[in-house]
């Protein structure tokens, strides 16, 4: 069978589970014999069976019918089979145990606990391994996971909503600057991230929930609160999901505290002071800006403290498009 076509199929179908598998990577596996797909499996839920285990379990239903022994079959997986025993067993060992003789892999797992060890187990047991089919697509599908393990820190996204005259809000007033369609889009951005970070002023002024309100199943993001002042543990922010509270101002130390956790991405939704602190310290990898046609005038609080701040902070526009009456722009750091 055409390996690239199979890999594209596995990548596409695995994407269905990206919000229930997180913070784990999205992974798909297909078992085939000559020109026939025998079974498929996907990592559907965090903490449960990996894709390879599910595919092998499904294939066992056809043992003695479509094939007599697993050595007749090939297994394709988007990401290198794991080699360590965590919440589940080693997939590489399970593949060897079942007698496969050929495995096709999209990309090497960047997690130091794996990072080629799964491939080594397979090769040491006389399994033929082919690597790199649609590698870039697999890495893009799991961009936060790959970034985290290559850079030893979570990917940081900042999201802001601003008026046409560059304002954040008016002190003492809670108003929606952007359209309902843009606010719905923010829910999808939240759903994609492993954690959401805000500051004490936003908590006290807006009493936000900051959970992803979507119409599909997902693992809600961890929440992170940065504050040096009193806060109400009965506020909406504490009602959905776990919350980490930091009473320090050292942003580098806070972000680095997640290096050895499963958190691969953090979405910052906060006011101008905290957002500009992240930007000044060059800690932001992606900036998402929703701009409304509304103006707040002189009473509005500026998002940025200088002209051309986005460019001066080292960002370049990657994409832009309309959402209802608003403009959504995504800026990436210009390395």
PyMOL commands that set and color helices and strands:
alter all, ss='L'
color gray80, all
select helices_A, chain A and resi 3-21+51-62+70-72+91-98+117-124+135-141+143-151+180-192+200-206+236-238+251-256+272-280+297-299+309-312
alter helices_A, ss='H'
color red, helices_A
select strands_A, chain A and resi 28-33+36-42+74-79+102-107+128-131+155-162+167-170+195-199+222-226+243-246+265-268+286-291+300-302+315-323+326-333
alter strands_A, ss='S'
color yellow, strands_A
deselect
rebuild
show_as cartoon
